[in-house]
């Protein structure tokens, strides 16, 4: 592979430096490095980060290739600065066997735009009744370490306890979609003032918080690891903060859309704002930002949920829940966390690369930008401002809540083990 010299980038937002990539590895980091026969990327004013890692992506393949495929999803990931994504199990068939997770893993290898690590289902068919083949999926070629029934909650406490006990044997983690189903029957949006005024079925915060409270106690009892998917309420923040103060092995994620958008947007009745869990209140948004800043919430995860046009271009009640997010995540985090002074760029690297890689055990990702490390890197131009145009997305779906909204920052280059997957904002 050829050499690449990234010249003058601010490494993690700090001092400007040159970074020489030789093959799959960072060879040198310093100032005034000799380009020699290397391809030069002029990066003055840009921020150099370790390649982003998304612990929560829906790639839809197998079964819903009309929404997304592993190829289109990983192209979207590279466009957003990601070098690794974890693919959720709610495919058709469900990724609840070694055979299905290996299929997704191999499709990721073939795509070449980023590493794809399958997430295995906790229960057979996501039905919540019987544990899936957790050990077989872990021992497969895919080497699954994260298990989730995301899209559904593992609401049976006995099943959840057994799953936590099982994954403890090989250092795995159960990622819980915290939603008490009996409290959310017919729910269409956050339960509160707006739902009451609109006459839409409400989704109470306690439906999320009660499951998180139960699961952190189960994790403490078993001595295992639990990860909370798409945490969305101020109350959930307090429960996770309390659990961490007790030494419980819990981690949590927040989505970009829950850091920016509120349930007031539902007044438009535009189904693009329909998501699971729902958009919450301004109070919740501010609590989530503070929790991400102070480390109570460990990471940002996109919950990239592509849907075909017809599943969103309909009346609110019939619309599918979910938003695409891979290509806009870093911009939203820049706006909500960096430009508000809550995080610096080193903090962004920690929440969007280092910690998600650590939680998911993604080898070679989330590593320091230093000599001898794998060249998984992202360059972002923080000065850029532009309106979001989904027509230019690499994703197969266009269900973004940010269409026409001006967001800051633009990923210009993404490098996967020294190979450029994105160059000057265009897929290689």
Buried (B, 14 or more C-beta within 10 A) or exposed (E): EEBBBBBBBBBBBEEBBBBBBBBBBBBBBEEEBEEEEBEEBEBEEBBBBBBBBBBBBBBBBBEBBBBBBBBBBBBBBBBBBBBBBBBBBBBEBBBBBBBBBBBBBBBBEEBBBBBBBBBBBBBBBBEBEEBBBBBBBBEBEBBBBBBBBBBBBBBEEEBBBBBBBBBBEEEBBBBBBBBBEEBBEEBBBBBBEBBEEBEBBBBBBBBBBBBBBBBBBBBBEBEBBBBBBBBBBBBBBBBBBBBBEEEBBBBBBBBBBBBBBBBEBBEEBBBBBBBBBBBBBEEBBEBBBBBBBEEBBBBBBBBBBBBBEEBBEEEBEEBBBBBBBBBBBBBBBBBBBBEEEBBBBBBBBBBBBBBBBBBBBBEBBBBBBEBEBBBBBBBBBBEBEEEBEBEEBBBBBBBBBBBEBEBBBBBBBBBBBBBBBBBEBEBB
